[in-house]
Amino acid sequence: MSELQIWLLVLGAAVVAAVVLFNWLQERRFRRQAEAAFQAPSVDPLTPSAALPRETPGRVEPVLREPVFDVVAAPHMPETVEPHLQLDTEQAAGTAPPRVMAPVAPPPTVPAAALAPAPYDELIEYRVRLGGDAVLANVFADAFNSSRALGKAVRWIGLPVGATQWEELQPWRDVHYQQVVVTMQLADRNGAAEPGQLSSLCDLLQKTAQAHGLRIACDDTAEAFERAQAVDHFCVDVDVLIGLNVMARGEGAVNLARIVGEAVGNGMVLGADGVFQLIDSRGEPLYTLCNHDAEPFSEVVQEGQSSQGVTLQFDVPRVPDGLKVFDGMVAFGRKLANEVGGILVDDNLRPLTDTGIEKIRTQLAQIYERMEARGVPSGSRRALRLFA
């Protein structure tokens, strides 16, 4: 092999090496650009930075991790407002040049630290969060209507663009939202929410998010189902309805006209269902009075009209300051019995003595202690939702 051939081989190898090196550098640069463009955010897009947990030394308590948002489509952008001409009287007359009005600016972005926290009850609710740029309320109309058929109470809460306070979302209103929280109640008097109900809500909102380019995060359904079962077991333990009966003695009957007179005098009001209710300042019943016979009470009662007896009912978990209310119901029951010559008995038709009443009070006190310990005080808003 001649010296010329050797140099040609060396030169060719150098050219090949240069091409390979150039291609490698180009590929590396493009890979970095792609990774920077598609890298997932390091924090939750809808979680204010002030709310992020800080690292603390020592023992670390277990916490629930916030789900990371999945970007299911390109972010939804508000429509661009084109500049328009507005003529005053001089311009209309042709004596002044037309003025070009500036585009309408969107509402200013509110700092994350100024935002009120989303009204989410982590004890009794499953949550789905959505985010976007000026999302009009009506994009949720179909999901809003469909969620009513899921079998559990669903709440829709939205944070309007430029606002700091959350409000109830109503899809027929002309309001733009930057964040939306949809929650499903985990339990009620019909039982715990099923996994299928929880996943159906998430799937329903996933479709909405995909159709309108929204960010979405669904809480973990398995963990929510465990909470639903725990809440339901708790509710079963404390869901008690106490009934006291005023019965006629022997083969006699109680005079309904006198019963009605005493009920009205005690401040009770007659409902559309024919049941008297003692209403508190919130508009919630403390206890009720119903006719023992099938016939409900009416506004007009004949003087001689009678019944086998009447029943006072006390819905334990829905009444605040329950022991005091129970004492008042017992006193009213005794007064009714004395007025009509009857007798106060329990649900088993056994006469209620002071000892029996004190036993009921002790059981009530225990129930209320369990409710307080669980964070569901009797008569609270949370209790009214669970025991609706």
C-alpha atoms as a printed R data frame, in Angstrom:
    type eleno elety resid chain resno        x      y      z
1   ATOM     1    CA   MET     A     1    0.000  0.000  0.000
2   ATOM     2    CA   SER     A     2    1.402  3.370 -1.044
3   ATOM     3    CA   GLU     A     3    1.785  6.388  1.205
4   ATOM     4    CA   LEU     A     4   -0.978  8.191 -0.749
5   ATOM     5    CA   GLN     A     5   -3.428  5.405 -0.081
6   ATOM     6    CA   ILE     A     6   -2.616  5.444  3.629
7   ATOM     7    CA   TRP     A     7   -3.270  9.194  3.840
8   ATOM     8    CA   LEU     A     8   -6.526  8.822  1.954
9   ATOM     9    CA   LEU     A     9   -7.656  6.145  4.441
10  ATOM    10    CA   VAL     A    10   -6.742  8.371  7.387
11  ATOM    11    CA   LEU     A    11   -8.557 11.333  5.845
12  ATOM    12    CA   GLY     A    12  -11.664  9.232  5.147
13  ATOM    13    CA   ALA     A    13  -11.728  7.909  8.717
14  ATOM    14    CA   ALA     A    14  -11.409 11.464 10.048
15  ATOM    15    CA   VAL     A    15  -14.332 12.604  7.883
16  ATOM    16    CA   VAL     A    16  -16.498  9.680  9.061
17  ATOM    17    CA   ALA     A    17  -15.612 10.408 12.699
18  ATOM    18    CA   ALA     A    18  -16.458 14.089 12.258
19  ATOM    19    CA   VAL     A    19  -19.853 13.217 10.743
20  ATOM    20    CA   VAL     A    20  -20.638 10.775 13.581
21  ATOM    21    CA   LEU     A    21  -19.612 13.344 16.213
22  ATOM    22    CA   PHE     A    22  -21.710 16.066 14.548
23  ATOM    23    CA   ASN     A    23  -24.776 13.792 14.420
24  ATOM    24    CA   TRP     A    24  -24.316 12.818 18.083
25  ATOM    25    CA   LEU     A    25  -24.120 16.464 19.169
26  ATOM    26    CA   GLN     A    26  -27.230 17.346 17.149
27  ATOM    27    CA   GLU     A    27  -29.178 14.404 18.592
28  ATOM    28    CA   ARG     A    28  -28.181 15.369 22.152
29  ATOM    29    CA   ARG     A    29  -29.242 18.983 21.638
30  ATOM    30    CA   PHE     A    30  -32.648 17.974 20.209
31  ATOM    31    CA   ARG     A    31  -33.194 15.454 23.032
32  ATOM    32    CA   ARG     A    32  -32.611 18.173 25.671
33  ATOM    33    CA   GLN     A    33  -35.031 20.505 23.918
34  ATOM    34    CA   ALA     A    34  -37.697 17.797 23.785
35  ATOM    35    CA   GLU     A    35  -37.235 16.895 27.435
36  ATOM    36    CA   ALA     A    36  -37.530 20.542 28.449
37  ATOM    37    CA   ALA     A    37  -40.704 20.955 26.403
38  ATOM    38    CA   PHE     A    38  -42.484 17.879 27.741
39  ATOM    39    CA   GLN     A    39  -41.149 17.647 31.274
40  ATOM    40    CA   ALA     A    40  -43.973 17.184 33.869
41  ATOM    41    CA   PRO     A    41  -44.351 20.002 36.423
42  ATOM    42    CA   SER     A    42  -42.571 19.378 39.698
43  ATOM    43    CA   VAL     A    43  -45.564 20.548 41.760
44  ATOM    44    CA   ASP     A    44  -49.330 20.281 41.532
45  ATOM    45    CA   PRO     A    45  -50.520 22.971 39.079
46  ATOM    46    CA   LEU     A    46  -53.548 23.806 41.242
47  ATOM    47    CA   THR     A    47  -51.836 23.717 44.647
48  ATOM    48    CA   PRO     A    48  -50.663 27.145 45.898
49  ATOM    49    CA   SER     A    49  -46.977 27.238 46.666
50  ATOM    50    CA   ALA     A    50  -47.711 28.439 50.191
51  ATOM    51    CA   ALA     A    51  -49.619 25.245 50.847
52  ATOM    52    CA   LEU     A    52  -46.773 22.880 49.980
53  ATOM    53    CA   PRO     A    53  -45.489 20.867 52.961
54  ATOM    54    CA   ARG     A    54  -42.103 21.751 54.329
55  ATOM    55    CA   GLU     A    55  -39.466 19.228 55.291
56  ATOM    56    CA   THR     A    56  -39.081 18.902 59.039
57  ATOM    57    CA   PRO     A    57  -36.446 16.977 60.944
58  ATOM    58    CA   GLY     A    58  -37.254 14.050 63.185
59  ATOM    59    CA   ARG     A    59  -40.263 11.770 62.990
60  ATOM    60    CA   VAL     A    60  -42.294 11.992 59.779
61  ATOM    61    CA   GLU     A    61  -46.022 11.441 60.104
62  ATOM    62    CA   PRO     A    62  -47.792  9.581 57.285
63  ATOM    63    CA   VAL     A    63  -49.671 11.896 54.938
64  ATOM    64    CA   LEU     A    64  -51.899 11.500 51.914
65  ATOM    65    CA   ARG     A    65  -50.045 12.420 48.724
66  ATOM    66    CA   GLU     A    66  -51.708 14.900 46.431
67  ATOM    67    CA   PRO     A    67  -52.303 13.426 42.974
68  ATOM    68    CA   VAL     A    68  -50.347 14.850 40.035
69  ATOM    69    CA   PHE     A    69  -52.353 16.415 37.255
70  ATOM    70    CA   ASP     A    70  -52.401 14.722 33.877
71  ATOM    71    CA   VAL     A    71  -52.498 17.073 30.915
72  ATOM    72    CA   VAL     A    72  -55.032 15.386 28.697
73  ATOM    73    CA   ALA     A    73  -55.041 18.013 25.953
74  ATOM    74    CA   ALA     A    74  -53.618 21.353 25.023
75  ATOM    75    CA   PRO     A    75  -54.485 24.070 27.535
76  ATOM    76    CA   HIS     A    76  -57.715 25.866 26.802
77  ATOM    77    CA   MET     A    77  -57.065 29.483 25.905
78  ATOM    78    CA   PRO     A    78  -59.652 32.271 25.976
79  ATOM    79    CA   GLU     A    79  -60.749 33.749 22.676
80  ATOM    80    CA   THR     A    80  -58.700 36.681 21.488
81  ATOM    81    CA   VAL     A    81  -60.591 39.959 21.610
82  ATOM    82    CA   GLU     A    82  -59.991 41.938 18.444
83  ATOM    83    CA   PRO     A    83  -59.514 45.740 18.595
84  ATOM    84    CA   HIS     A    84  -62.643 47.637 17.605
85  ATOM    85    CA   LEU     A    85  -63.521 51.203 16.620
86  ATOM    86    CA   GLN     A    86  -65.742 53.338 18.820
87  ATOM    87    CA   LEU     A    87  -66.916 56.693 17.407
88  ATOM    88    CA   ASP     A    88  -68.048 59.618 19.553
89  ATOM    89    CA   THR     A    89  -70.251 62.464 18.308
90  ATOM    90    CA   GLU     A    90  -67.345 64.313 16.721
91  ATOM    91    CA   GLN     A    91  -66.162 61.219 14.933
92  ATOM    92    CA   ALA     A    92  -69.693 60.514 13.718
93  ATOM    93    CA   ALA     A    93  -69.791 63.988 12.243
94  ATOM    94    CA   GLY     A    94  -66.475 63.420 10.548
95  ATOM    95    CA   THR     A    95  -64.657 66.163 12.488
96  ATOM    96    CA   ALA     A    96  -62.265 63.894 14.351
97  ATOM    97    CA   PRO     A    97  -60.264 60.821 13.369
98  ATOM    98    CA   PRO     A    98  -61.490 57.481 14.657
99  ATOM    99    CA   ARG     A    99  -59.902 56.139 17.851
100 ATOM   100    CA   VAL     A   100  -58.805 52.528 18.140
101 ATOM   101    CA   MET     A   101  -59.830 50.999 21.480
102 ATOM   102    CA   ALA     A   102  -57.346 48.687 23.197
103 ATOM   103    CA   PRO     A   103  -58.227 44.978 23.479
104 ATOM   104    CA   VAL     A   104  -60.199 44.004 26.570
105 ATOM   105    CA   ALA     A   105  -57.697 42.629 29.084
106 ATOM   106    CA   PRO     A   106  -58.484 39.411 30.971
107 ATOM   107    CA   PRO     A   107  -58.961 39.617 34.751
108 ATOM   108    CA   PRO     A   108  -55.653 39.805 36.617
109 ATOM   109    CA   THR     A   109  -54.181 36.615 37.994
110 ATOM   110    CA   VAL     A   110  -54.565 36.338 41.756
111 ATOM   111    CA   PRO     A   111  -51.442 35.259 43.704
112 ATOM   112    CA   ALA     A   112  -51.722 31.698 44.996
113 ATOM   113    CA   ALA     A   113  -51.198 32.804 48.601
114 ATOM   114    CA   ALA     A   114  -54.323 34.999 48.412
115 ATOM   115    CA   LEU     A   115  -56.630 32.189 47.300
116 ATOM   116    CA   ALA     A   116  -59.051 30.715 49.804
117 ATOM   117    CA   PRO     A   117  -58.695 26.923 50.165
118 ATOM   118    CA   ALA     A   118  -61.139 24.818 48.193
119 ATOM   119    CA   PRO     A   119  -64.174 23.841 50.314
120 ATOM   120    CA   TYR     A   120  -63.403 20.128 50.401
121 ATOM   121    CA   ASP     A   121  -64.330 17.912 53.388
122 ATOM   122    CA   GLU     A   122  -61.608 15.262 53.407
123 ATOM   123    CA   LEU     A   123  -63.428 13.208 56.051
124 ATOM   124    CA   ILE     A   124  -66.623 12.535 54.103
125 ATOM   125    CA   GLU     A   125  -65.882 13.427 50.457
126 ATOM   126    CA   TYR     A   126  -64.085 12.082 47.386
127 ATOM   127    CA   ARG     A   127  -62.547 14.804 45.212
128 ATOM   128    CA   VAL     A   128  -61.830 15.546 41.568
129 ATOM   129    CA   ARG     A   129  -60.004 18.749 40.642
130 ATOM   130    CA   LEU     A   130  -59.914 20.506 37.284
131 ATOM   131    CA   GLY     A   131  -57.959 23.503 36.060
132 ATOM   132    CA   GLY     A   132  -57.801 25.643 32.973
133 ATOM   133    CA   ASP     A   133  -57.606 29.166 31.628
134 ATOM   134    CA   ALA     A   134  -60.945 31.002 31.857
135 ATOM   135    CA   VAL     A   135  -63.159 27.922 31.505
136 ATOM   136    CA   LEU     A   136  -66.785 28.904 30.874
137 ATOM   137    CA   ALA     A   137  -69.226 27.261 33.276
138 ATOM   138    CA   ASN     A   138  -71.388 25.759 30.543
139 ATOM   139    CA   VAL     A   139  -68.655 23.308 29.478
140 ATOM   140    CA   PHE     A   140  -69.606 21.323 32.597
141 ATOM   141    CA   ALA     A   141  -73.336 21.208 31.818
142 ATOM   142    CA   ASP     A   142  -73.448 17.604 30.561
143 ATOM   143    CA   ALA     A   143  -71.280 16.256 33.378
144 ATOM   144    CA   PHE     A   144  -73.259 18.297 35.906
145 ATOM   145    CA   ASN     A   145  -76.541 16.716 34.814
146 ATOM   146    CA   SER     A   146  -75.073 13.214 34.537
147 ATOM   147    CA   SER     A   147  -73.561 13.369 38.036
148 ATOM   148    CA   ARG     A   148  -77.052 13.572 39.533
149 ATOM   149    CA   ALA     A   149  -77.657  9.951 38.537
150 ATOM   150    CA   LEU     A   150  -74.595  8.539 40.335
151 ATOM   151    CA   GLY     A   151  -76.523  7.776 43.537
152 ATOM   152    CA   LYS     A   152  -74.565  9.979 45.962
153 ATOM   153    CA   ALA     A   153  -74.591 13.702 46.644
154 ATOM   154    CA   VAL     A   154  -72.185 15.573 44.329
155 ATOM   155    CA   ARG     A   155  -71.014 19.138 44.955
156 ATOM   156    CA   TRP     A   156  -69.635 21.490 42.279
157 ATOM   157    CA   ILE     A   157  -67.425 24.345 43.509
158 ATOM   158    CA   GLY     A   158  -65.573 26.798 41.265
159 ATOM   159    CA   LEU     A   159  -63.014 29.582 41.642
160 ATOM   160    CA   PRO     A   160  -63.838 32.362 39.157
161 ATOM   161    CA   VAL     A   161  -61.027 33.995 37.197
162 ATOM   162    CA   GLY     A   162  -59.590 36.892 39.179
163 ATOM   163    CA   ALA     A   163  -61.487 35.938 42.370
164 ATOM   164    CA   THR     A   164  -60.137 34.773 45.716
165 ATOM   165    CA   GLN     A   165  -63.281 33.057 47.036
166 ATOM   166    CA   TRP     A   166  -64.853 29.815 45.840
167 ATOM   167    CA   GLU     A   167  -68.532 29.616 44.899
168 ATOM   168    CA   GLU     A   168  -71.130 27.047 43.933
169 ATOM   169    CA   LEU     A   169  -70.752 26.257 40.246
170 ATOM   170    CA   GLN     A   170  -73.917 26.623 38.198
171 ATOM   171    CA   PRO     A   171  -73.394 25.674 34.540
172 ATOM   172    CA   TRP     A   172  -76.091 28.008 33.237
173 ATOM   173    CA   ARG     A   173  -74.271 31.122 34.533
174 ATOM   174    CA   ASP     A   174  -71.960 33.245 32.365
175 ATOM   175    CA   VAL     A   175  -68.909 32.779 34.599
176 ATOM   176    CA   HIS     A   176  -65.332 31.805 33.729
177 ATOM   177    CA   TYR     A   177  -63.430 29.605 36.192
178 ATOM   178    CA   GLN     A   178  -59.729 28.982 36.702
179 ATOM   179    CA   GLN     A   179  -60.241 26.000 39.030
180 ATOM   180    CA   VAL     A   180  -63.135 23.625 39.728
181 ATOM   181    CA   VAL     A   181  -63.523 21.052 42.490
182 ATOM   182    CA   VAL     A   182  -66.162 18.308 42.245
183 ATOM   183    CA   THR     A   183  -66.799 16.120 45.286
184 ATOM   184    CA   MET     A   184  -68.906 13.043 46.018
185 ATOM   185    CA   GLN     A   185  -70.170 12.299 49.527
186 ATOM   186    CA   LEU     A   186  -68.709  9.025 50.748
187 ATOM   187    CA   ALA     A   187  -71.682  7.843 52.832
188 ATOM   188    CA   ASP     A   188  -75.255  8.618 53.788
189 ATOM   189    CA   ARG     A   189  -78.202  6.771 55.311
190 ATOM   190    CA   ASN     A   190  -78.321  4.543 52.234
191 ATOM   191    CA   GLY     A   191  -74.810  3.222 52.882
192 ATOM   192    CA   ALA     A   192  -71.250  3.778 51.661
193 ATOM   193    CA   ALA     A   193  -70.288  4.951 48.185
194 ATOM   194    CA   GLU     A   194  -69.294  2.050 45.945
195 ATOM   195    CA   PRO     A   195  -66.034  1.952 43.949
196 ATOM   196    CA   GLY     A   196  -68.057  2.083 40.735
197 ATOM   197    CA   GLN     A   197  -69.711  5.343 41.796
198 ATOM   198    CA   LEU     A   198  -66.354  6.934 42.605
199 ATOM   199    CA   SER     A   199  -64.707  5.825 39.350
200 ATOM   200    CA   SER     A   200  -67.785  6.885 37.355
201 ATOM   201    CA   LEU     A   201  -67.421 10.436 38.620
202 ATOM   202    CA   CYS     A   202  -63.733 10.470 37.682
203 ATOM   203    CA   ASP     A   203  -64.427  8.990 34.216
204 ATOM   204    CA   LEU     A   204  -67.217 11.484 33.622
205 ATOM   205    CA   LEU     A   205  -64.943 14.424 34.343
206 ATOM   206    CA   GLN     A   206  -62.046 12.889 32.407
207 ATOM   207    CA   LYS     A   207  -64.203 13.079 29.290
208 ATOM   208    CA   THR     A   208  -65.028 16.719 29.976
209 ATOM   209    CA   ALA     A   209  -61.375 17.541 30.588
210 ATOM   210    CA   GLN     A   210  -60.287 15.842 27.359
211 ATOM   211    CA   ALA     A   211  -62.980 17.576 25.329
212 ATOM   212    CA   HIS     A   212  -62.038 21.049 26.584
213 ATOM   213    CA   GLY     A   213  -58.305 20.789 27.204
214 ATOM   214    CA   LEU     A   214  -58.418 20.915 31.010
215 ATOM   215    CA   ARG     A   215  -56.012 19.598 33.597
216 ATOM   216    CA   ILE     A   216  -57.567 17.003 35.898
217 ATOM   217    CA   ALA     A   217  -56.637 15.056 39.038
218 ATOM   218    CA   CYS     A   218  -58.848 12.390 40.622
219 ATOM   219    CA   ASP     A   219  -58.212 11.297 44.198
220 ATOM   220    CA   ASP     A   220  -57.374  7.626 44.654
221 ATOM   221    CA   THR     A   221  -60.630  5.625 44.483
222 ATOM   222    CA   ALA     A   222  -59.345  2.661 46.510
223 ATOM   223    CA   GLU     A   223  -58.352  4.893 49.421
224 ATOM   224    CA   ALA     A   224  -61.650  6.788 49.153
225 ATOM   225    CA   PHE     A   225  -63.624  3.534 49.269
226 ATOM   226    CA   GLU     A   226  -61.834  2.536 52.477
227 ATOM   227    CA   ARG     A   227  -62.790  5.885 53.991
228 ATOM   228    CA   ALA     A   228  -66.371  5.442 52.772
229 ATOM   229    CA   GLN     A   229  -66.683  2.104 54.555
230 ATOM   230    CA   ALA     A   230  -65.200  3.506 57.764
231 ATOM   231    CA   VAL     A   231  -67.568  6.482 57.705
232 ATOM   232    CA   ASP     A   232  -70.535  4.217 57.017
233 ATOM   233    CA   HIS     A   233  -69.677  1.901 59.939
234 ATOM   234    CA   PHE     A   234  -69.434  4.923 62.217
235 ATOM   235    CA   CYS     A   235  -72.786  6.257 61.010
236 ATOM   236    CA   VAL     A   236  -74.524  2.934 61.615
237 ATOM   237    CA   ASP     A   237  -73.290  2.914 65.217
238 ATOM   238    CA   VAL     A   238  -74.635  6.366 66.083
239 ATOM   239    CA   ASP     A   239  -77.716  6.595 63.840
240 ATOM   240    CA   VAL     A   240  -80.399  6.312 66.516
241 ATOM   241    CA   LEU     A   241  -84.046  7.433 66.490
242 ATOM   242    CA   ILE     A   242  -85.658  7.671 69.926
243 ATOM   243    CA   GLY     A   243  -89.419  7.365 70.168
244 ATOM   244    CA   LEU     A   244  -91.632  8.159 73.162
245 ATOM   245    CA   ASN     A   245  -95.327  7.330 73.044
246 ATOM   246    CA   VAL     A   246  -98.267  8.843 74.855
247 ATOM   247    CA   MET     A   247 -100.847  6.051 74.974
248 ATOM   248    CA   ALA     A   248 -104.362  5.838 76.305
249 ATOM   249    CA   ARG     A   249 -104.855  3.799 79.448
250 ATOM   250    CA   GLY     A   250 -106.717  0.528 79.065
251 ATOM   251    CA   GLU     A   251 -109.305  0.571 76.303
252 ATOM   252    CA   GLY     A   252 -109.588  4.361 76.230
253 ATOM   253    CA   ALA     A   253 -108.336  6.914 73.702
254 ATOM   254    CA   VAL     A   254 -106.502 10.228 73.777
255 ATOM   255    CA   ASN     A   255 -108.219 13.445 72.751
256 ATOM   256    CA   LEU     A   256 -106.515 14.761 69.615
257 ATOM   257    CA   ALA     A   257 -107.909 18.276 69.984
258 ATOM   258    CA   ARG     A   258 -106.114 18.624 73.315
259 ATOM   259    CA   ILE     A   259 -102.956 17.112 71.871
260 ATOM   260    CA   VAL     A   260 -102.966 19.629 69.020
261 ATOM   261    CA   GLY     A   261 -103.604 22.484 71.432
262 ATOM   262    CA   GLU     A   262 -100.621 21.473 73.546
263 ATOM   263    CA   ALA     A   263  -98.408 21.085 70.467
264 ATOM   264    CA   VAL     A   264  -99.233 24.559 69.196
265 ATOM   265    CA   GLY     A   265  -98.777 25.980 72.689
266 ATOM   266    CA   ASN     A   266  -95.329 24.366 72.824
267 ATOM   267    CA   GLY     A   267  -94.298 26.221 69.649
268 ATOM   268    CA   MET     A   268  -94.632 23.269 67.263
269 ATOM   269    CA   VAL     A   269  -95.721 23.796 63.673
270 ATOM   270    CA   LEU     A   270  -97.707 21.444 61.440
271 ATOM   271    CA   GLY     A   271  -95.907 20.286 58.329
272 ATOM   272    CA   ALA     A   272  -97.402 19.366 54.973
273 ATOM   273    CA   ASP     A   273  -97.034 15.678 55.908
274 ATOM   274    CA   GLY     A   274  -99.370 16.042 58.881
275 ATOM   275    CA   VAL     A   275  -96.579 15.863 61.463
276 ATOM   276    CA   PHE     A   276  -95.915 18.539 64.086
277 ATOM   277    CA   GLN     A   277  -92.308 19.736 64.354
278 ATOM   278    CA   LEU     A   278  -90.432 21.820 66.904
279 ATOM   279    CA   ILE     A   279  -88.111 23.908 64.706
280 ATOM   280    CA   ASP     A   280  -84.848 25.517 65.841
281 ATOM   281    CA   SER     A   281  -83.316 28.800 64.674
282 ATOM   282    CA   ARG     A   282  -81.693 27.047 61.676
283 ATOM   283    CA   GLY     A   283  -85.032 25.749 60.420
284 ATOM   284    CA   GLU     A   284  -84.146 22.170 61.421
285 ATOM   285    CA   PRO     A   285  -86.527 19.993 63.490
286 ATOM   286    CA   LEU     A   286  -85.526 19.188 67.068
287 ATOM   287    CA   TYR     A   287  -88.232 16.583 67.536
288 ATOM   288    CA   THR     A   288  -91.563 15.673 65.963
289 ATOM   289    CA   LEU     A   289  -95.060 14.628 67.028
290 ATOM   290    CA   CYS     A   290  -97.164 12.292 64.896
291 ATOM   291    CA   ASN     A   291 -100.474 10.507 65.267
292 ATOM   292    CA   HIS     A   292 -100.193  6.864 66.280
293 ATOM   293    CA   ASP     A   293 -103.026  5.996 63.928
294 ATOM   294    CA   ALA     A   294 -102.563  6.048 60.165
295 ATOM   295    CA   GLU     A   295 -104.393  9.371 59.853
296 ATOM   296    CA   PRO     A   296 -102.022 12.390 60.012
297 ATOM   297    CA   PHE     A   297 -102.782 15.544 61.953
298 ATOM   298    CA   SER     A   298 -104.750 18.259 60.166
299 ATOM   299    CA   GLU     A   299 -105.144 21.974 60.745
300 ATOM   300    CA   VAL     A   300 -108.746 21.501 61.870
301 ATOM   301    CA   VAL     A   301 -109.404 18.872 64.551
302 ATOM   302    CA   GLN     A   302 -112.879 18.164 65.866
303 ATOM   303    CA   GLU     A   303 -113.342 18.355 69.626
304 ATOM   304    CA   GLY     A   304 -114.327 14.719 69.986
305 ATOM   305    CA   GLN     A   305 -111.694 13.322 67.630
306 ATOM   306    CA   SER     A   306 -109.488 10.731 69.338
307 ATOM   307    CA   SER     A   307 -106.635  8.311 68.724
308 ATOM   308    CA   GLN     A   308 -104.936  5.296 70.260
309 ATOM   309    CA   GLY     A   309 -101.962  7.547 71.030
310 ATOM   310    CA   VAL     A   310  -99.271  9.844 69.676
311 ATOM   311    CA   THR     A   311  -95.504  9.454 69.193
312 ATOM   312    CA   LEU     A   312  -92.659 11.886 69.875
313 ATOM   313    CA   GLN     A   313  -89.533 11.197 67.796
314 ATOM   314    CA   PHE     A   314  -85.990 12.467 68.314
315 ATOM   315    CA   ASP     A   315  -83.382 12.062 65.510
316 ATOM   316    CA   VAL     A   316  -80.256 11.743 67.673
317 ATOM   317    CA   PRO     A   317  -77.344 12.640 65.315
318 ATOM   318    CA   ARG     A   318  -79.109 15.614 63.694
319 ATOM   319    CA   VAL     A   319  -79.855 17.574 66.869
320 ATOM   320    CA   PRO     A   320  -77.360 19.951 68.514
321 ATOM   321    CA   ASP     A   321  -77.215 19.997 72.314
322 ATOM   322    CA   GLY     A   322  -79.098 16.711 72.208
323 ATOM   323    CA   LEU     A   323  -79.308 15.969 75.932
324 ATOM   324    CA   LYS     A   324  -81.055 19.276 76.585
325 ATOM   325    CA   VAL     A   325  -83.455 18.704 73.692
326 ATOM   326    CA   PHE     A   326  -84.178 15.155 74.898
327 ATOM   327    CA   ASP     A   327  -84.998 16.453 78.377
328 ATOM   328    CA   GLY     A   328  -87.382 18.971 76.829
329 ATOM   329    CA   MET     A   329  -89.087 16.258 74.775
330 ATOM   330    CA   VAL     A   330  -89.529 14.048 77.866
331 ATOM   331    CA   ALA     A   331  -91.044 16.958 79.795
332 ATOM   332    CA   PHE     A   332  -93.430 17.693 76.921
333 ATOM   333    CA   GLY     A   333  -94.407 14.014 76.674
334 ATOM   334    CA   ARG     A   334  -95.221 13.880 80.357
335 ATOM   335    CA   LYS     A   335  -97.295 17.028 80.022
336 ATOM   336    CA   LEU     A   336  -99.257 15.500 77.127
337 ATOM   337    CA   ALA     A   337  -99.879 12.321 79.128
338 ATOM   338    CA   ASN     A   338 -101.205 14.291 82.077
339 ATOM   339    CA   GLU     A   339 -103.394 16.457 79.836
340 ATOM   340    CA   VAL     A   340 -105.184 13.549 78.136
341 ATOM   341    CA   GLY     A   341 -105.045 11.062 81.021
342 ATOM   342    CA   GLY     A   342 -102.619  8.787 79.180
343 ATOM   343    CA   ILE     A   343  -99.282  7.192 80.000
344 ATOM   344    CA   LEU     A   344  -95.757  7.769 78.667
345 ATOM   345    CA   VAL     A   345  -94.223  4.524 77.308
346 ATOM   346    CA   ASP     A   346  -91.219  3.475 75.221
347 ATOM   347    CA   ASP     A   347  -91.251  1.772 71.815
348 ATOM   348    CA   ASN     A   348  -91.946 -1.558 73.523
349 ATOM   349    CA   LEU     A   349  -94.985 -0.008 75.269
350 ATOM   350    CA   ARG     A   350  -93.311 -0.267 78.662
351 ATOM   351    CA   PRO     A   351  -93.960  2.650 81.048
352 ATOM   352    CA   LEU     A   352  -91.043  5.084 81.138
353 ATOM   353    CA   THR     A   353  -89.768  5.570 84.663
354 ATOM   354    CA   ASP     A   354  -87.101  7.992 85.851
355 ATOM   355    CA   THR     A   355  -84.628  5.101 85.829
356 ATOM   356    CA   GLY     A   356  -85.484  4.231 82.222
357 ATOM   357    CA   ILE     A   357  -85.147  7.831 81.109
358 ATOM   358    CA   GLU     A   358  -81.779  8.191 82.843
359 ATOM   359    CA   LYS     A   359  -80.581  5.040 81.067
360 ATOM   360    CA   ILE     A   360  -81.498  6.586 77.726
361 ATOM   361    CA   ARG     A   361  -79.651  9.803 78.669
362 ATOM   362    CA   THR     A   362  -76.522  7.791 79.488
363 ATOM   363    CA   GLN     A   363  -76.654  6.071 76.096
364 ATOM   364    CA   LEU     A   364  -77.143  9.444 74.392
365 ATOM   365    CA   ALA     A   365  -74.112 10.899 76.175
366 ATOM   366    CA   GLN     A   366  -71.984  7.994 74.934
367 ATOM   367    CA   ILE     A   367  -73.200  8.467 71.367
368 ATOM   368    CA   TYR     A   368  -72.425 12.179 71.447
369 ATOM   369    CA   GLU     A   369  -68.945 11.511 72.816
370 ATOM   370    CA   ARG     A   370  -68.222  9.170 69.896
371 ATOM   371    CA   MET     A   371  -69.511 11.740 67.430
372 ATOM   372    CA   GLU     A   372  -67.344 14.479 68.913
373 ATOM   373    CA   ALA     A   373  -64.292 12.224 68.867
374 ATOM   374    CA   ARG     A   374  -64.879 11.403 65.189
375 ATOM   375    CA   GLY     A   375  -65.196 15.063 64.218
376 ATOM   376    CA   VAL     A   376  -68.932 14.862 63.517
377 ATOM   377    CA   PRO     A   377  -70.647 16.796 66.326
378 ATOM   378    CA   SER     A   378  -74.382 16.175 66.544
379 ATOM   379    CA   GLY     A   379  -76.387 18.724 64.600
380 ATOM   380    CA   SER     A   380  -73.298 20.031 62.795
381 ATOM   381    CA   ARG     A   381  -73.312 20.675 59.067
382 ATOM   382    CA   ARG     A   382  -71.278 17.520 58.545
383 ATOM   383    CA   ALA     A   383  -73.769 15.499 60.607
384 ATOM   384    CA   LEU     A   384  -76.739 16.917 58.713
385 ATOM   385    CA   ARG     A   385  -75.122 15.805 55.444
386 ATOM   386    CA   LEU     A   386  -74.307 12.281 56.651
387 ATOM   387    CA   PHE     A   387  -77.701 11.712 58.253
388 ATOM   388    CA   ALA     A   388  -79.916 13.376 55.649
